[in-house]
Amino acid sequence: MNLSAPGGGGAAPIANKVFTDKIIKLMPGYNGSDLRRINHALKVFVFAQTIGHGEKCDERTQTIIEYASILHDIGLHKAEETGKTLLDSMYLKNPPYSA
């Protein structure tokens, strides 16, 4: 799988391990004392990282996979503040097709 930049020409990786490490270090500040959420994000990250390596993804694709995995629940706190689930919030912005 190769998610190279539009227009072709193998673009350099969009980021590196330093940024991923920074995101992980910021998680307790974002999630507070919610260890369940922190552990969930870290497990998803490790699983995604392992799968990406197992699939022999190029460096750019691996970076995208890792960022997406660690940030996949980023909007959850905001959704909970409004009393809505994340899925409810998504449907409010993009209602499903109805006949």
PyRosetta script that sets phi, psi and omega in degrees:
from pyrosetta import init, pose_from_sequence

init()
pose = pose_from_sequence("MNLSAPGGGGAAPIANKVFTDKIIKLMPGYNGSDLRRINHALKVFVFAQTIGHGEKCDERTQTIIEYASILHDIGLHKAEETGKTLLDSMYLKNPPYSA")
pose.set_psi(1, 131.6)
pose.set_omega(1, 179.0)
pose.set_phi(2, -134.4)
pose.set_psi(2, 118.0)
pose.set_omega(2, 179.7)
pose.set_phi(3, -105.4)
pose.set_psi(3, 59.0)
pose.set_omega(3, -177.8)
pose.set_phi(4, -70.0)
pose.set_psi(4, 162.5)
pose.set_omega(4, -176.7)
pose.set_phi(5, -62.8)
pose.set_psi(5, 151.0)
pose.set_omega(5, 176.7)
pose.set_phi(6, -55.8)
pose.set_psi(6, 143.8)
pose.set_omega(6, 179.8)
pose.set_phi(7, 91.5)
pose.set_psi(7, 3.3)
pose.set_omega(7, 177.5)
pose.set_phi(8, 75.8)
pose.set_psi(8, -162.3)
pose.set_omega(8, 179.6)
pose.set_phi(9, 66.9)
pose.set_psi(9, 101.0)
pose.set_omega(9, -175.5)
pose.set_phi(10, -49.1)
pose.set_psi(10, 101.2)
pose.set_omega(10, 179.9)
pose.set_phi(11, -70.0)
pose.set_psi(11, 153.2)
pose.set_omega(11, 175.9)
pose.set_phi(12, -66.2)
pose.set_psi(12, 158.0)
pose.set_omega(12, 177.3)
pose.set_phi(13, -54.6)
pose.set_psi(13, 143.4)
pose.set_omega(13, -175.7)
pose.set_phi(14, -73.4)
pose.set_psi(14, -14.9)
pose.set_omega(14, 176.6)
pose.set_phi(15, -167.5)
pose.set_psi(15, -164.2)
pose.set_omega(15, -177.0)
pose.set_phi(16, -148.2)
pose.set_psi(16, -176.9)
pose.set_omega(16, -176.9)
pose.set_phi(17, -60.8)
pose.set_psi(17, -30.0)
pose.set_omega(17, -179.6)
pose.set_phi(18, -58.8)
pose.set_psi(18, -43.9)
pose.set_omega(18, -179.5)
pose.set_phi(19, -67.7)
pose.set_psi(19, -42.3)
pose.set_omega(19, 177.9)
pose.set_phi(20, -60.2)
pose.set_psi(20, -44.7)
pose.set_omega(20, 178.0)
pose.set_phi(21, -60.9)
pose.set_psi(21, -38.6)
pose.set_omega(21, 179.9)
pose.set_phi(22, -64.8)
pose.set_psi(22, -42.9)
pose.set_omega(22, 178.0)
pose.set_phi(23, -59.5)
pose.set_psi(23, -46.4)
pose.set_omega(23, -178.6)
pose.set_phi(24, -62.0)
pose.set_psi(24, -40.8)
pose.set_omega(24, 179.8)
pose.set_phi(25, -67.6)
pose.set_psi(25, -27.2)
pose.set_omega(25, -179.9)
pose.set_phi(26, -83.0)
pose.set_psi(26, -13.3)
pose.set_omega(26, -175.6)
pose.set_phi(27, -56.7)
pose.set_psi(27, -45.0)
pose.set_omega(27, 179.4)
pose.set_phi(28, -60.9)
pose.set_psi(28, -34.8)
pose.set_omega(28, 177.5)
pose.set_phi(29, -66.7)
pose.set_psi(29, -34.5)
pose.set_omega(29, -179.5)
pose.set_phi(30, -79.9)
pose.set_psi(30, -42.4)
pose.set_omega(30, -175.7)
pose.set_phi(31, -93.1)
pose.set_psi(31, -3.7)
pose.set_omega(31, -179.5)
pose.set_phi(32, 61.5)
pose.set_psi(32, -134.5)
pose.set_omega(32, -177.6)
pose.set_phi(33, -92.9)
pose.set_psi(33, 14.1)
pose.set_omega(33, -178.0)
pose.set_phi(34, -79.7)
pose.set_psi(34, 81.0)
pose.set_omega(34, -177.7)
pose.set_phi(35, -63.0)
pose.set_psi(35, -30.5)
pose.set_omega(35, 178.8)
pose.set_phi(36, -59.4)
pose.set_psi(36, -44.5)
pose.set_omega(36, 179.9)
pose.set_phi(37, -68.5)
pose.set_psi(37, -41.4)
pose.set_omega(37, 179.8)
pose.set_phi(38, -63.1)
pose.set_psi(38, -48.1)
pose.set_omega(38, 179.6)
pose.set_phi(39, -62.7)
pose.set_psi(39, -39.0)
pose.set_omega(39, 177.8)
pose.set_phi(40, -60.2)
pose.set_psi(40, -48.7)
pose.set_omega(40, -179.2)
pose.set_phi(41, -61.7)
pose.set_psi(41, -40.9)
pose.set_omega(41, 179.7)
pose.set_phi(42, -67.4)
pose.set_psi(42, -38.9)
pose.set_omega(42, 177.4)
pose.set_phi(43, -64.3)
pose.set_psi(43, -45.7)
pose.set_omega(43, 179.3)
pose.set_phi(44, -60.7)
pose.set_psi(44, -41.4)
pose.set_omega(44, 178.4)
pose.set_phi(45, -59.8)
pose.set_psi(45, -48.4)
pose.set_omega(45, -178.4)
pose.set_phi(46, -65.0)
pose.set_psi(46, -41.9)
pose.set_omega(46, 178.0)
pose.set_phi(47, -61.7)
pose.set_psi(47, -46.6)
pose.set_omega(47, -179.1)
pose.set_phi(48, -63.9)
pose.set_psi(48, -42.1)
pose.set_omega(48, 178.6)
pose.set_phi(49, -60.4)
pose.set_psi(49, -45.3)
pose.set_omega(49, -179.7)
pose.set_phi(50, -64.2)
pose.set_psi(50, -44.3)
pose.set_omega(50, 179.4)
pose.set_phi(51, -63.7)
pose.set_psi(51, -44.8)
pose.set_omega(51, 179.1)
pose.set_phi(52, -58.7)
pose.set_psi(52, -44.5)
pose.set_omega(52, 178.2)
pose.set_phi(53, -66.3)
pose.set_psi(53, -41.3)
pose.set_omega(53, 179.1)
pose.set_phi(54, -62.1)
pose.set_psi(54, -33.8)
pose.set_omega(54, 178.4)
pose.set_phi(55, -84.4)
pose.set_psi(55, 0.1)
pose.set_omega(55, 179.4)
pose.set_phi(56, 57.2)
pose.set_psi(56, 45.7)
pose.set_omega(56, 178.6)
pose.set_phi(57, -66.7)
pose.set_psi(57, 147.2)
pose.set_omega(57, 175.0)
pose.set_phi(58, -67.6)
pose.set_psi(58, 167.0)
pose.set_omega(58, -172.8)
pose.set_phi(59, -60.2)
pose.set_psi(59, -41.2)
pose.set_omega(59, -178.7)
pose.set_phi(60, -65.4)
pose.set_psi(60, -44.9)
pose.set_omega(60, 179.2)
pose.set_phi(61, -64.4)
pose.set_psi(61, -41.5)
pose.set_omega(61, 178.0)
pose.set_phi(62, -59.9)
pose.set_psi(62, -41.0)
pose.set_omega(62, 179.0)
pose.set_phi(63, -62.4)
pose.set_psi(63, -45.1)
pose.set_omega(63, 179.0)
pose.set_phi(64, -61.4)
pose.set_psi(64, -44.5)
pose.set_omega(64, 179.2)
pose.set_phi(65, -59.7)
pose.set_psi(65, -45.0)
pose.set_omega(65, -177.7)
pose.set_phi(66, -67.0)
pose.set_psi(66, -43.3)
pose.set_omega(66, 178.7)
pose.set_phi(67, -63.4)
pose.set_psi(67, -45.1)
pose.set_omega(67, -179.5)
pose.set_phi(68, -61.7)
pose.set_psi(68, -39.7)
pose.set_omega(68, -177.7)
pose.set_phi(69, -68.1)
pose.set_psi(69, -42.1)
pose.set_omega(69, -176.6)
pose.set_phi(70, -75.0)
pose.set_psi(70, -24.4)
pose.set_omega(70, -177.3)
pose.set_phi(71, -106.0)
pose.set_psi(71, 8.0)
pose.set_omega(71, -170.6)
pose.set_phi(72, -62.5)
pose.set_psi(72, -23.3)
pose.set_omega(72, 179.2)
pose.set_phi(73, -108.4)
pose.set_psi(73, 22.0)
pose.set_omega(73, -170.9)
pose.set_phi(74, -59.2)
pose.set_psi(74, -30.2)
pose.set_omega(74, -177.8)
pose.set_phi(75, -91.4)
pose.set_psi(75, 2.5)
pose.set_omega(75, -173.4)
pose.set_phi(76, -63.7)
pose.set_psi(76, -42.6)
pose.set_omega(76, -179.3)
pose.set_phi(77, -61.7)
pose.set_psi(77, -43.8)
pose.set_omega(77, -179.5)
pose.set_phi(78, -62.5)
pose.set_psi(78, -42.2)
pose.set_omega(78, 179.0)
pose.set_phi(79, -62.7)
pose.set_psi(79, -40.7)
pose.set_omega(79, 179.9)
pose.set_phi(80, -67.7)
pose.set_psi(80, -34.0)
pose.set_omega(80, 178.1)
pose.set_phi(81, -61.1)
pose.set_psi(81, -32.4)
pose.set_omega(81, -178.6)
pose.set_phi(82, -86.9)
pose.set_psi(82, -4.2)
pose.set_omega(82, -178.5)
pose.set_phi(83, 80.9)
pose.set_psi(83, 9.1)
pose.set_omega(83, 179.6)
pose.set_phi(84, -108.0)
pose.set_psi(84, 155.5)
pose.set_omega(84, 170.9)
pose.set_phi(85, -79.7)
pose.set_psi(85, 164.4)
pose.set_omega(85, 178.3)
pose.set_phi(86, -61.9)
pose.set_psi(86, -37.6)
pose.set_omega(86, 178.7)
pose.set_phi(87, -64.6)
pose.set_psi(87, -42.0)
pose.set_omega(87, 176.4)
pose.set_phi(88, -58.6)
pose.set_psi(88, -45.4)
pose.set_omega(88, -179.4)
pose.set_phi(89, -61.2)
pose.set_psi(89, -39.4)
pose.set_omega(89, 179.6)
pose.set_phi(90, -66.3)
pose.set_psi(90, -40.7)
pose.set_omega(90, -179.7)
pose.set_phi(91, -67.9)
pose.set_psi(91, -32.0)
pose.set_omega(91, 178.2)
pose.set_phi(92, -63.7)
pose.set_psi(92, -35.9)
pose.set_omega(92, 179.9)
pose.set_phi(93, -83.3)
pose.set_psi(93, -33.9)
pose.set_omega(93, -177.1)
pose.set_phi(94, -135.6)
pose.set_psi(94, 78.1)
pose.set_omega(94, -177.7)
pose.set_phi(95, -59.9)
pose.set_psi(95, 144.1)
pose.set_omega(95, 179.1)
pose.set_phi(96, -65.9)
pose.set_psi(96, 157.9)
pose.set_omega(96, 179.2)
pose.set_phi(97, -64.0)
pose.set_psi(97, 135.6)
pose.set_omega(97, 174.7)
pose.set_phi(98, -130.6)
pose.set_psi(98, 143.2)
pose.set_omega(98, -176.2)
pose.set_phi(99, -80.4)
pose.dump_pdb("model.pdb")
